[in-house]
Amino acid sequence: MPNTPIPPEARRHITGVFLLDKPFGLSSNAALQRVRRLFAARKAGHTGTLDPHATGLLAICLGEATKFSGWLLDAPKRYEARIRLGFTSTTGDGEGAIVPQCPFTGDEALLRSVLERFRGPLMQRPPMHSALKVDGKPLYRYAREGTTISREPRAIEVLEQRLLDWDGQTLTLDLTVSKGTYIRVLAEDIGTALGCGGYLSGLNRTGAGPFALSAATSLETLEGLSLHERDGLLQPVDALLQHMPRLALNPAHSADVQHGRTVMPGLEDAPGQRFRVYGPDACFLGVCEVTADQRLHPTRMMAEE
């Protein structure tokens, strides 16, 4: 039966990337563990935390794919964010206590002019209710104890921003942002700039790197499938690395890089250039980097089967 629990001893060395449409109210780690159990996978990791009150795309790496998850962690993310004006929240989002402020009395033209300030490079102070650690302790634990820790602003970038809807109280934005951007802080800062306060009342991640929410599967759907059908939903590992140029190696060079040896395939690329490399039969081998002397050095490789 599709929903029969799989014992730990039956877990598999399965590799791939599963695109989950995370539901509201579930932490990213809880979602990860459920997916791991449903695939009977020995090893799994996600590629960018979504808060319990956020929904949407959560790419989960299984097996060897976990070696390459860092590149998606660093990739831009796309969101649909709802910001309620005239109120603030103790956490910046719907999880905290909601406090009424003054209503926004401006028109859409004023709204759009203020939103223009929140494009491009910005400095943002991380929130207290976050998983960032100070002295080995997450900031949210300090917050729960009533302690405020000094946080230095960090450089972020709002790569794209589009106003999708404005009903007089809640605005909905389509945002593409750099790694490390807190959308609830962005919501608070927009509310402050408008002079009425604001908090993040809803957040849906619609994209991460090369992946889109339209290709994701819900937990409910996944649970209703057989193990074979679930495996059919997995993306290949190199789907994480589509931003890198592709390089095909001959059999001799393929064998060398798989064993950690540098090779000289006649490249003319600048030092530091990374490639996703392939061996015979277009088999994905891993990631290699060009050295100062134009050699190709293996940096992160798939395990040999």
Secondary structure, 3 states (H helix, E strand, C coil): CCCCCCCHHHCECCCEEEEEEECCCCCHHHHHHHHHHHHCECCEEECCCCCCCEEEEEEEEEHHHHHHHHHHHCCCEEEEEEEEECEEECCCECCCCEEECCCCCCCHHHHHHHHHHHCEEEEECCCCCCCCEECCEEHHHHHHCCCCCCCCCEEEEEEEEEEEEECCCEEEEEEEECCCCCHHHHHHHHHHHCCCCEEEEEEEEEEECCEEHHHCEEHHHHHCCCHHHHHCCCECHHHHHCCCCEEECCHHHHHHHHCCCCECCCCCCCCCCEEEEECHHHCEEEEEEECCCCCEEEEEECCCC
